[in-house]
Structures are given as structure tokens and as C-alpha cells.
Amino acid sequence: MLITFQCKSYANITMFGDVAIALIRLMGHSGNVPGAILAEDIPAALTKLEQGLKAAAANEQDTQKPDPDEREVPISLATRAVPLIEMLKAASKDNNLIMWDK
């Protein structure tokens, strides 16, 4: 499943469903799709997301041991969240809402 985030202030962002739902939950929402964040709630959602990503990064470091035989390096949740963080900042600046759907 893919989830697309939409906002008038930023280009659409499409993510894999499991990653998108994890980020939505870090923002303090239930993870339901479709969903939205009202413009006035975006600063709080951004703060929660950034705090949650810090905690997730600490947890990822504890649980992921590098495997020398592994060809691919796992991409952290914080790295995957960068476009969404930029969208939240743009929406906050322009006072727009963000919606997501399948």
C-alpha cells in the first residue's frame, strides 16, 4: 500500500504505507487513512514528529547491528521523514492543512 500526503504549500509525497503510518502516529494521530492535520495543529504535530524521530533513532541504533555481509544499508525512519518534515514546515508557514490518502 502507498500513502500520499498532499498540501497546497508543497509537492505531493508518496510513501510506503508502513513508513507513512509510523510517521503519522509519531505526529500524534491514530494512523488512520485517510486523514488530515488542520493548519493550527501542524506546529504541534511537527514537534511531536521531531521528538519521536529522536527516540526512534536511539532505538534503531540499539537494535540494528551492522552485518558485514549485508549489501544494503537500512534507511532510517528519520531519513524517510525529511520530505514530510519539509512539508509540515511549508504548511505551517503558509497556514495550510495536510491531508493523506491511499
C-alpha positions as CSV (number, residue, x, y, z in Angstrom):
1,M,0.0,0.0,0.0
2,L,1.2,3.5,-0.8
3,I,0.0,6.7,1.1
4,T,0.2,10.1,-0.5
5,F,0.5,13.3,1.6
6,Q,-1.0,16.4,0.0
7,C,-0.6,20.1,0.8
8,K,-1.1,23.3,-1.2
9,S,2.3,24.6,0.0
10,Y,4.4,21.6,-1.1
11,A,4.6,18.9,-3.7
12,N,2.7,15.6,-3.1
13,I,4.8,13.0,-1.2
14,T,4.1,9.3,-1.7
15,M,5.5,6.8,0.9
16,F,5.2,3.1,1.6
17,G,2.2,2.5,3.9
18,D,4.1,1.1,6.9
19,V,6.5,4.1,6.9
20,A,3.8,6.7,6.4
21,I,1.6,5.2,9.2
22,A,4.6,5.2,11.6
23,L,5.2,8.9,10.8
24,I,1.5,9.7,11.2
25,R,1.5,8.0,14.6
26,L,4.6,9.9,15.7
27,M,2.8,13.1,14.8
28,G,0.2,12.1,17.4
29,H,-2.5,10.8,15.1
30,S,-4.2,7.4,15.1
31,G,-2.6,6.2,11.8
32,N,-6.0,6.1,10.1
33,V,-6.0,6.6,6.3
34,P,-7.4,8.9,5.0
35,G,-6.7,11.6,7.5
36,A,-5.6,15.3,7.9
37,I,-3.9,17.8,10.1
38,L,-5.5,21.2,10.4
39,A,-3.3,24.2,9.9
40,E,-3.4,25.2,13.5
41,D,-2.3,21.7,14.6
42,I,0.7,21.5,12.4
43,P,3.3,23.1,14.7
44,A,2.4,20.6,17.5
45,A,2.5,17.7,15.0
46,L,5.9,18.8,13.8
47,T,7.3,19.0,17.3
48,K,5.9,15.5,18.2
49,L,7.3,14.1,15.0
50,E,10.8,15.5,15.6
51,Q,10.8,14.3,19.2
52,G,9.5,10.8,18.1
53,L,12.2,10.6,15.5
54,K,14.9,11.3,18.0
55,A,13.6,8.5,20.2
56,A,13.2,6.1,17.2
57,A,16.8,6.9,16.2
58,A,18.1,5.9,19.6
59,N,16.0,2.7,19.4
60,E,17.3,1.9,15.9
61,Q,20.9,2.3,16.9
62,D,20.3,-0.2,19.8
63,T,18.5,-2.8,17.7
64,Q,20.4,-2.6,14.4
65,K,23.8,-4.2,14.4
66,P,25.7,-3.8,11.1
67,D,26.0,-7.0,9.2
68,P,29.2,-7.1,7.2
69,D,27.6,-9.4,4.6
70,E,24.6,-7.1,4.1
71,R,24.8,-5.3,0.7
72,E,22.1,-2.7,1.5
73,V,22.3,-0.2,4.4
74,P,18.9,0.2,6.0
75,I,17.3,3.7,5.6
76,S,16.4,5.2,8.9
77,L,13.0,6.5,9.7
78,A,14.4,10.0,10.3
79,T,15.8,10.0,6.7
80,R,12.5,8.8,5.3
81,A,10.7,11.6,7.3
82,V,12.7,14.5,5.7
83,P,10.2,15.3,2.9
84,L,7.3,15.2,5.4
85,I,9.1,17.5,7.8
86,E,9.7,20.0,5.0
87,M,6.0,19.7,4.0
88,L,5.0,20.4,7.6
89,K,7.2,23.5,7.8
90,A,5.9,24.8,4.5
91,A,2.3,24.2,5.5
92,S,2.9,25.9,8.9
93,K,4.4,28.9,7.2
94,D,1.5,29.2,4.7
95,N,-1.2,28.2,7.2
96,N,-2.4,25.3,5.1
97,L,-3.6,21.8,6.1
98,I,-2.1,18.5,5.2
99,M,-4.1,15.5,4.0
100,W,-3.2,11.9,3.4
101,D,-4.9,9.1,1.5
102,K,-4.2,5.8,-0.3
